Amino acid sequence: MIKGEEGFITAILTQAVEDARYIGSNKYMIKQKFESITWIMSNDPQFNYYCKLINIEPSYIQNKIKKYKDTRFTKEQKPIVQMLERKNNEQRRIRI
């Protein structure tokens, strides 16, 4: 792999972890947090592929996400997360 590509993929994974650790109340950022955690924890093929490209086990990042206290949703974030979960469930039903 070309050095620049490795850096780019590392940046994507790093940003996903940073987004997952967001503790504020901005709706856009909570959505990013929700999507990042979902992407990392759901064994998404793209996530697994990126990890493979830079020789990291997906479970390494997944375990970090589980251990970080700030990857949990705060009391203020939970209503927004519930709304996002409902939207995701509705979209899945429509696709089926």
C-alpha positions in Angstrom: 0.0 0.0 0.0 1.2 3.5 -0.8 2.1 5.5 2.3 -0.4 8.3 1.6 -3.2 5.7 1.3 -2.3 4.2 4.6 -2.4 7.7 6.2 -5.7 8.4 4.7 -7.3 5.2 6.0 -5.7 5.7 9.4 -7.3 9.2 9.4 -10.7 7.7 8.6 -10.5 5.2 11.4 -9.1 7.8 13.9 -12.0 10.2 13.0 -14.5 7.5 13.6 -13.1 6.8 17.1 -13.0 10.5 17.8 -16.6 10.9 16.7 -17.6 8.0 18.9 -16.2 9.8 21.9 -18.2 13.0 21.4 -19.8 14.1 24.7 -21.6 17.3 23.7 -25.2 18.0 22.7 -24.9 19.2 19.1 -27.4 17.1 17.1 -25.2 16.8 14.0 -22.3 15.5 16.1 -24.5 13.1 18.1 -25.6 11.7 14.7 -21.9 11.3 13.8 -21.3 9.6 17.1 -24.2 7.2 16.5 -23.1 6.4 13.0 -19.4 5.9 14.0 -20.3 3.5 16.8 -22.7 1.6 14.5 -20.0 1.4 11.8 -17.3 0.2 14.1 -19.4 -2.2 16.2 -21.6 -3.8 13.5 -18.7 -5.6 11.7 -19.3 -3.4 8.6 -17.4 -4.9 5.7 -15.8 -1.5 4.8 -14.6 -1.0 8.4 -13.1 -4.5 8.5 -11.4 -3.9 5.1 -9.9 -0.7 6.3 -8.5 -2.4 9.4 -7.1 -5.2 7.3 -5.4 -2.7 4.9 -3.4 -1.1 7.8 -2.9 -4.4 9.7 -5.1 -3.8 12.6 -7.6 -6.3 14.0 -11.1 -4.8 14.0 -11.6 -6.2 17.5 -8.7 -3.9 18.7 -10.7 -0.8 17.9 -14.0 -2.4 18.9 -12.6 -3.2 22.4 -11.3 0.4 22.7 -14.8 1.7 22.0 -16.3 -0.6 24.6 -13.7 0.5 27.2 -14.0 4.3 26.7 -16.6 5.8 29.0 -17.3 8.7 26.7 -18.5 6.4 23.9 -21.6 5.8 26.0 -24.5 8.2 25.2 -25.2 10.8 27.8 -28.6 11.6 29.3 -28.8 14.6 27.0 -27.8 12.6 23.9 -30.2 9.6 24.4 -33.4 11.3 23.1 -31.6 12.1 19.8 -30.1 8.6 19.6 -33.6 7.1 20.1 -34.9 9.2 17.2 -32.0 8.0 15.0 -32.6 4.4 15.9 -36.3 4.8 15.0 -35.3 6.3 11.6 -32.8 3.4 11.0 -35.4 0.8 11.8 -37.9 2.5 9.5 -35.4 2.6 6.7 -34.6 -1.1 7.1 -38.3 -2.0 6.9 -38.7 0.0 3.7 -35.8 -1.8 2.1 -37.2 -5.3 2.9 
